[in-house]
Amino acid sequence: MPHFTLPIHPPTNTNTNTPLPPPSNPYLLTDPPFTGQLPSSRQQTHPGTAIIIDNGSSSIRAGFSHSPTPSLQFPPLMARYTDRKLARRLTFIGSEIYFDGTARGQSKSAYDPPTSSNIINNWDVQEGCLEYIFSKLGLHGQNVDKAVVMTEPLANPAYARRTMSELLFEGFGVPAVAYGIDSLFSYDYNGGRTGLVVGAGYTGTHVIPVVDRQPLLSQATRLDWGRSQCVEFLTRLLRAKYPGLLTGGKITETQVEDLVREHCYVSQDFSGEMLSMLEWTGLENRDHLVQLPYQEKEVVVKTDEELRVVEERKRESGRRLQEQAAKMRLEKLVRKEQELEYYRDLLLRVQNAPTKKSARELLDEDEFKDESQLDRRIKEMEKSVRKQRNKDVGDLEEETAEVHTYPLLEIPDEDLDEEGVKAKRGQRLLKANHDARARAKAEKAAEASRLASVQREDDAYRERDFEGWVEERRAARQSTMQRIKDRDRFKADLGNRKSQASQMRMKALASLASDNPLGRKRRRGQDKEDDGFGADDGDWAVYRDIQRGNDEDGEGDEEEEDLGAVLRGIEGELLKWDPEFTEQSTQEAMRDWTKSLYHAFAHGPYVFDSESARESAQLHLNVERIRVPEVIFQPSIAGVDQAGLTELVETLIGNRMAGHTAQGLLARDIFVTGGYALFKGFEERLANELRGVLPADAGVKVRKARDPVLDAWRGAAAWAGKGGGGGSGSGGAFVTRGEWMEKGGEYLKEHNLGNVFT
Amino acid sequence: DLSRLVLEKNQKAAQTGPSVTYTSIAAAPSTRPKKRYCDITGLPAPYRDSKTGLYYHNKEVYAVIRGLSTAQIQEYLALRGAATVLK
């Protein structure tokens, strides 16, 4: 009967994540946006031309109303200071502040705080910018004779408008001024009639419903999130992710802004994309590596020649030192021998002295008490001379092993005289010394033999019962790992003030220090002083408990056993003998960095060497690319306590416009303008989300302005060209100087593309 | 929050003053439930560390959280506006 066998393929090891080589061209940080001086134009104008100024928080765009694009675009920054060297007052406006470091440090923004407010606060800067505009457009600073159209934020406070009008009329002599809202200008320019305008600006996002060309400003709302808040958010994220990398001004704000512009995009499915963002496959495409400037550490590599020369020199000096030392020793030896000769001679003379007195005198000269001392001295010197001779010159025979005898120890004290007693004491000391040394040697030998026997036993056990031995080793390994973990946890616990371990320690300390350690009531018949601490050896173990063990210089590790070494020893044995225990299962392999989520998060799929200066100065943008622009849809990500864009639109159309005739028409034309719309995928994301929450017959259609950045200016220019909200003849919505002076600073002519009077 | 919205609406109906001011334009807080994301990595976070209050994605991130200093913990919490501010 035929039977079929299918080949069984061993499962390909899909677990290994191969680390990748670093990318060939990492992204770099941008230079400061200094674009050089903006051109000044002398253009032909006719009396009806107006100057259009789009006063945005990211940049001011200004030009004549007949130009197709604004001739001036610069950020609302100004630096004014007195230069010491030139002794002149210098003023820098816009991008020109990046020309000089001092200017950069002194620069101020027209808005305060510059990253979250769109109301002008610093009127000096505003005045400087206006001067700059008028002079670049070729007009007299004091007597501008063209009407000005300016944009202002939605629901601009009255005092801001008043101060702006005052600046224009009084400061620059402008004949007429009109104000409008930039996103509405853009909507009008793009042919909008009824719909929802989403003006996603630099410091905030406005949502304004427009019905039949009339904006319903009472239903408009503003979400405080724009590109400037994105920049701040990304800076804080990077600072938390790479501590130490952003300190010291290594990355400036404009560079982070360019990072946001270049790398961030709006994801279509945030949660789903997030989950797969840090997976290994394809991580090199999602992770953008930004290389910061770094300084390579100096590694002086000596050539082979140099190394050889250095070695030679070292050897030479070593040899020279050795020769010198040998010479000195020889000299000392000779001197000693001479001394020995002299003492021998002295001994002879003493022995041959005629009288006792003269002998005494001779001895006293050299400070010897009596003959026996001299004798002893001679013997010592002979021994040392012989030893040294042996070491250096080696011409004497080996020293015979001296058999130490202690004859005097046998004789009891009474039989000896004073000298004899002293000699006996000396001999007893010598004997004790020798005995101790012999004991130590014996102990060492015993220890070594014991270890050898243990090892032999272990080998025998292994040969006998392999399985059992392996099991025992594995259990030992587990227990060691557990001990390591417990020790680490205990140490961490001690560091925390409130943990159980710390409290126990405190209790132990307090009871040790207190006067009544055994309890509140004093036991009858027991004194305060004597509580018996220390008599028992186990009592001293309490010091080990109360010692906190934060090891400075690793002292603590020496006391406890080095569990790491024990673990490695056991693993070595297992590797050698156990067939199943492979490199994979060792502790080292388990800490594989390619499987670590945090490594993919902080360093991408590339090897990270913390010593390398180049790799320490790298940023990896993977999760931040979608996390930062997502905040406009989920402001709780960044802690902004407002509803997201989708929810705002939904409540506007669903609740606030309920009962309005145009409620069903609003969603048909959702118009997105402003710099935030430049993020890839913004309109699709908004459309998909709204389609999910709005009723099915709403007909959601989201469109982007043709040029989200400049269309506001163009819209204002077109509006001014058409007479500014009125027919030719009437001034339209322009407030002339006379009207302003007569009717008050806050006088405003409302029109369908501007604010209402409050 | 709901009470604030209600109060504002009543106030708006009662008063005859300006209906559009800079502060009245500001968006109201959200009424939808918030999704939680890991404070360290940004991935969706099913878990929350009771000691520090940080949301985390898996046990590996939890090990990282355990090793953070107090300053770093407060920095992460400040990112989503949950840091303790002592006045």
Interface residues (C-beta under 8 A of the other chain):
Chain A: I119 P153 L154 A155 N156 P157 H206 L217 S218 A220 T221 R222 L223 D224 F233 R236 L237 R239 A240 P243 S271 M274 L275 M277 L278 A492 S596 L597 Y598 F601 V623 E624 R627 Q634 P635 S636 I637 A638 G639 V640 D641 Q642 A643 G644 E647 L648 N755 V756 T758
Chain B: P18 S19 V20 T21 Y22 S24 I25 A26 A27 A28 P29 S30 T31 R32 K34 K35 Y37 I40 T41 G42 L43 P44 H57 N58 E60 V61 V64 R66 Q72 E75 Y76 A78 L79 R80 G81 A82
